[in-house]
């Protein structure tokens, strides 16, 4: 768990059972009332865009998402094969 001070762009939050990525965020401070933190969120599992406002210090639920990086190895493998073939034939 974290609070609203930890919000940053690209952070993925769990909100109402769905995952949302933070696109923009900001803070509205007033002289007599508590500060409000707002964020523009884009759905990870759906393409919805919403805006959410919290009181400063409220609890949020960040989620860690790991992506499989097989495409990196696929691009690197032919270069390694060519390099080893070119140097081993000498």
C-alpha positions in Angstrom: 0.0 0.0 0.0 1.0 3.6 -0.6 -0.5 7.0 -0.2 -1.2 9.8 -2.7 2.2 11.3 -2.3 3.7 8.3 -4.1 1.8 8.7 -7.3 3.9 9.1 -10.4 3.4 8.8 -14.2 3.3 5.3 -15.5 2.4 3.8 -12.1 -0.3 1.1 -12.3 -3.1 1.3 -9.8 -5.8 -1.1 -8.8 -9.1 0.8 -8.6 -12.6 -0.8 -8.3 -11.3 -4.2 -9.5 -9.6 -2.9 -12.7 -6.0 -1.8 -13.5 -5.3 1.8 -14.5 -2.1 3.5 -15.6 -1.4 7.1 -14.4 -1.2 9.4 -17.4 -1.2 12.8 -15.6 -1.5 13.8 -12.0 -1.5 17.0 -9.9 -2.4 18.6 -6.6 -4.9 21.3 -5.8 -4.1 23.2 -2.7 -6.5 25.7 -1.1 -6.1 28.0 1.8 -8.8 26.7 4.1 -9.4 23.1 2.9 -7.2 20.0 2.7 -5.3 19.4 -0.5 -6.8 17.2 -3.2 -4.7 15.0 -5.5 -6.2 14.3 -9.0 -5.0 11.8 -11.6 -6.0 11.0 -15.2 -6.0 7.2 -15.5 -6.1 5.0 -18.6 -7.3 1.5 -18.3 -4.8 -1.3 -18.8 -7.3 -4.1 -19.3 -9.8 -1.8 -21.1 -9.4 1.4 -23.0 -11.3 3.6 -20.7 -9.9 6.9 -19.5 -11.1 8.3 -16.2 -10.2 11.1 -13.7 -10.1 10.3 -10.0 -9.6 12.7 -7.1 -8.4 11.7 -3.6 -7.8 13.7 -0.4 -4.1 14.2 0.3 -2.8 11.3 2.3 -5.4 8.7 1.2 -4.3 5.1 0.6 -3.8 3.9 -3.0 -3.1 0.4 -4.2 -0.2 0.3 -6.7 0.3 -2.9 -8.7 3.6 -4.3 -10.1 3.2 -5.5 -13.6 5.9 -7.7 -15.2 6.0 -8.1 -19.0 7.7 -11.0 -20.7 10.7 -9.9 -22.7 11.0 -12.7 -25.3 11.0 -10.1 -28.2 14.4 -8.7 -26.9 16.0 -12.1 -27.1 14.5 -12.8 -30.5 16.1 -9.6 -31.9 19.4 -10.3 -30.2 19.8 -14.0 -31.2 20.5 -13.5 -35.0 23.2 -10.9 -34.2 25.0 -13.2 -31.8 24.8 -16.1 -34.4 26.2 -13.9 -37.2 29.0 -12.6 -34.9 30.1 -16.0 -33.8 29.9 -17.4 -37.3 32.0 -14.6 -38.8 34.8 -14.8 -36.2 34.9 -18.6 -35.9 35.5 -19.1 -39.7 38.9 -17.3 -39.6 
